[in-house]
Amino acid sequence: MSLQDYKVRVDRLQEGLGKAFAENPFILNIPGKSIALKVDPYYYVAFEPAFSENLSRFAVMLPKNVRDTLVRTGNLVIDHETRNPIIKIRMKWNERSYSMNVCFVESGFIDQALKIYGGVKEEIGLSEIRIHGSERERLEQFFGERTLLKSVAFVE
């Protein structure tokens, strides 16, 4: 498959996500309701398998192609050893902890979708949910050479 095919797929994914957001803004950035939450300026935490399944539906694409496209284009963080984008982490919201399967999506992918196709004009703010501070070291290993999560993403 050529790089051009991935560009078409990324555009399709962004268009689907943006249009879905325009119809239902609760799909992003609202703890307890959304499939992905912005935790720092560079990354969204996306809940799996809900994120891939919904993005698949929005873009009319097979879920395995959604994940493959996002991995191959660098829009998903992957474990540098296993190439797996999914990791189970503890998150905190309203003084409660939750252990969830997530992937980390480049904020540029989602923010661009919202601005181009979702009608969003301003910058996307951070969600109220935070990653438990005890996960920091493990996530640094998971991210490898990529830009690491900022301190604002964590809470003790």
Disulfide bonds with the S-S distance in Angstrom:
none
